[in-house]
Every structure is written in structure tokens, then in C-alpha cells.
């Protein structure tokens, strides 16, 4: 890809609020999918049972949005570290959305 085309793409992204909002939500969705997959693979329940996909998704969404009802709790240090990473990523994405273009879009609508 030439530098001229690359410059046009970045300019189009920078000038289009709809594209920026779409990229933001796609990134958020991809992180939720990634962490749900990781959590499903590496979080064993007592008795070496695996966690269900729905429970893994519930944990990830609750953690990313910092709601954390506590139905599923980490019980090893590695799981605590993973949960902290999920919370950090969710907080970072929410902060970017609140301080950036998402706020302008909400006020525009």
C-alpha cells in the first residue's frame, strides 16, 4: 500500500465520526470475544469441570464494565491476574469512549 493511499485512509478515519465509533465498538467486541475464549479455556471449576461459555461471557462482561456481581470468583493468583487485566482493559476502553469521539456522537444524536 502506498503512502498516499495510507494517508487517505487515516484522513478518512480521522474525519468520519461513524468510522471511529465503529472501530471503537469492534475493538470492544473483539476484546470481549478474546477474553471469553481465554477465560473458558483456562478457568477450571472445582472438580476439574470447565466453565460454560455463557458463564465465561457473563464474567468477562461484568468484569469489563466493572459491575462484578460475584457469581464467579477467581480462586488462584493467576486467575486474579487475568481478572485484573480484563478490568483494566475494560476501564481503558470505557475511558477512551467517554473522553473521545463517542461523547461527541452521543451529544450529536
PyMOL commands that set and color helices and strands:
alter all, ss='L'
color gray80, all
select helices_A, chain A and resi 3-15+17-42+53-64+77-99+101-108
alter helices_A, ss='H'
color red, helices_A
select strands_A, chain A and resi 44-45+49-50
alter strands_A, ss='S'
color yellow, strands_A
deselect
rebuild
show_as cartoon
